[in-house]
C-alpha cells in the first residue's frame, strides 16, 4: 500500500511589513496615574471626606455619607472634579485635563478615605481603644490576654461600674 502525501503550498510570511502609526497624545502603556496633581487632588478629597463626613454623622446627626460600600461623598466629589474641573481645564488646553488614570487614583484615594473615616474603621477603633475594659467580655477573654499589658494611665478603668453609667 502506498500512501500519497500531498504537499501543501508554502505560505509566505511577511516580516517586514510596516504597521500604520497612529498618533496618540500619550502611550497608554507608559502612563501612570500617580502624578503630583492627582495626589494633590486626592489629598483634597481625603481632607474633605474626613472632615465633612464625621461632622455630618456625629454633630449634625444627619445622613451617614460614608456608610455605604459606594460612598456618596466620594461620588459627589468625584463628580465635581470630573464635570466641573476637568471640563474647565480641557477648555483652556487639552493637555491640562486629567487623564483617566489620574481620575482613577483620585477616586480610589477618596474611596479608601471614606471607608476609614467613620463607620468603616475609626468609630469602632476609637471605641475599643478608649474603653477596653468596657468591651472585655468572658467570650473574648481580653481581661486574661490583653488588659494586663495596658498601662494604667492609657485607658479608663471600670471602677465601681463607672463605664456603665
C-alpha positions as CSV (number, residue, x, y, z in Angstrom):
1,X,0.0,0.0,0.0
2,X,1.3,3.3,-0.9
3,X,0.2,6.5,0.6
4,X,0.3,9.7,-1.2
5,X,1.4,12.7,0.8
6,X,0.1,15.9,-0.6
7,X,2.3,18.8,-0.3
8,X,0.7,22.0,0.9
9,X,1.7,25.2,-0.7
10,X,4.1,27.2,1.3
11,X,2.8,30.4,2.8
12,X,4.9,33.5,2.6
13,X,5.3,35.2,5.9
14,X,5.8,38.9,5.6
15,X,8.1,40.1,8.3
16,X,9.0,43.5,7.0
17,X,5.5,44.9,6.7
18,X,5.2,48.3,8.3
19,X,2.4,48.9,10.7
20,X,0.5,52.2,10.4
21,X,1.4,54.7,13.0
22,X,-1.5,56.2,14.9
23,X,-0.7,59.4,16.6
24,X,-1.7,59.4,20.2
25,X,-1.3,62.0,23.0
26,X,0.4,59.7,25.3
27,X,1.2,56.0,25.1
28,X,-1.2,54.2,27.4
29,X,1.4,51.6,28.3
30,X,3.7,54.2,30.0
31,X,1.1,56.4,31.7
32,X,1.0,56.4,35.4
33,X,-2.0,57.9,37.2
34,X,0.2,58.8,40.3
35,X,1.1,62.3,39.4
36,X,1.6,65.4,41.5
37,X,-1.7,66.9,40.6
38,X,-3.7,63.6,41.1
39,X,-2.1,63.2,44.5
40,X,-2.9,66.8,45.5
41,X,-6.5,66.5,44.3
42,X,-6.7,63.1,46.1
43,X,-5.5,64.7,49.3
44,X,-8.0,67.5,49.0
45,X,-10.8,64.8,48.5
46,X,-9.4,62.9,51.6
47,X,-9.4,66.1,53.7
48,X,-12.9,67.0,52.6
49,X,-14.3,63.5,53.3
50,X,-12.5,63.1,56.7
51,X,-13.8,66.4,58.0
52,X,-17.3,66.6,56.5
53,X,-18.4,63.0,57.0
54,X,-17.8,62.7,60.7
55,X,-19.2,66.2,61.3
56,X,-22.4,65.3,59.4
57,X,-22.7,62.0,61.2
58,X,-21.8,62.8,64.8
59,X,-22.5,66.5,65.2
60,X,-25.4,67.2,62.8
61,X,-26.9,63.6,63.3
62,X,-27.7,63.5,59.6
63,X,-27.0,61.2,56.7
64,X,-24.1,58.9,57.1
65,X,-22.2,59.9,53.9
66,X,-19.6,57.1,54.1
67,X,-21.6,54.2,55.4
68,X,-22.4,52.6,52.0
69,X,-20.0,50.4,50.1
70,X,-20.1,53.0,47.3
71,X,-19.6,56.2,49.3
72,X,-21.9,59.1,48.4
73,X,-19.4,61.7,49.5
74,X,-16.7,60.2,47.2
75,X,-19.1,60.0,44.2
76,X,-20.2,63.6,44.7
77,X,-16.7,65.0,45.0
78,X,-15.5,62.9,42.0
79,X,-18.5,64.2,40.0
80,X,-17.4,67.8,40.8
81,X,-13.8,67.1,39.8
82,X,-14.9,65.2,36.7
83,X,-17.5,67.5,35.4
84,X,-16.5,71.0,36.6
85,X,-12.8,70.9,37.0
86,X,-11.9,68.6,34.2
87,X,-14.2,70.3,31.7
88,X,-12.9,73.7,32.6
89,X,-9.3,72.6,32.3
90,X,-9.9,71.0,29.0
91,X,-11.4,74.2,27.6
92,X,-8.2,76.1,28.2
93,X,-5.9,73.3,26.9
94,X,-6.5,69.7,26.2
95,X,-3.3,68.7,28.0
96,X,-4.5,70.4,31.2
97,X,-7.4,67.9,31.5
98,X,-6.9,65.0,33.9
99,X,-6.2,61.6,32.3
100,X,-8.4,58.6,33.1
101,X,-5.5,57.1,35.1
102,X,-5.3,60.3,37.3
103,X,-9.1,60.2,37.8
104,X,-8.9,56.6,39.0
105,X,-6.2,57.5,41.5
106,X,-8.3,60.4,42.9
107,X,-11.4,58.2,43.1
108,X,-9.6,55.4,44.9
109,X,-8.0,57.7,47.4
110,X,-11.5,59.1,48.2
111,X,-13.0,55.6,48.5
112,X,-10.3,54.5,50.9
113,X,-10.7,57.6,53.0
114,X,-14.5,57.2,53.1
115,X,-14.1,53.6,54.3
116,X,-11.7,54.6,57.1
117,X,-13.1,57.9,58.2
118,X,-16.2,56.9,60.2
119,X,-18.1,53.6,60.5
120,X,-15.5,51.6,58.5
121,X,-12.6,51.9,60.9
122,X,-12.4,54.9,63.1
123,X,-15.6,54.7,65.1
124,X,-15.1,51.1,66.1
125,X,-11.4,51.5,66.7
126,X,-11.8,54.6,68.8
127,X,-14.5,52.9,70.9
128,X,-12.4,49.8,71.5
129,X,-9.2,51.7,72.2
130,X,-10.7,54.3,74.6
131,X,-12.7,51.8,76.7
132,X,-11.1,48.3,76.5
133,X,-12.4,47.4,80.0
134,X,-15.9,48.0,78.8
135,X,-15.5,45.8,75.8
136,X,-13.8,43.0,77.8
137,X,-16.2,40.0,78.0
138,X,-15.8,36.4,79.1
139,X,-16.2,35.4,75.4
140,X,-13.3,37.4,74.0
141,X,-11.1,36.9,77.2
142,X,-9.5,40.4,76.9
143,X,-9.1,40.5,80.7
144,X,-6.9,37.4,80.5
145,X,-4.9,38.1,77.4
146,X,-5.0,41.9,76.7
147,X,-5.7,44.1,79.6
148,X,-2.7,43.1,81.8
149,X,-0.4,44.7,79.2
150,X,-2.1,48.1,79.2
151,X,-0.6,50.9,81.2
152,X,-2.8,52.3,84.0
153,X,-2.8,55.8,82.6
154,X,-3.6,54.6,79.0
155,X,-7.3,53.9,79.4
156,X,-10.4,54.4,81.6
157,X,-10.9,51.8,84.2
158,X,-14.2,50.3,85.2
159,X,-14.0,51.1,88.9
160,X,-17.4,50.9,90.6
161,X,-19.1,50.4,87.2
162,X,-18.1,53.9,86.1
163,X,-18.2,52.9,82.4
164,X,-21.8,51.7,82.6
165,X,-23.1,55.0,83.9
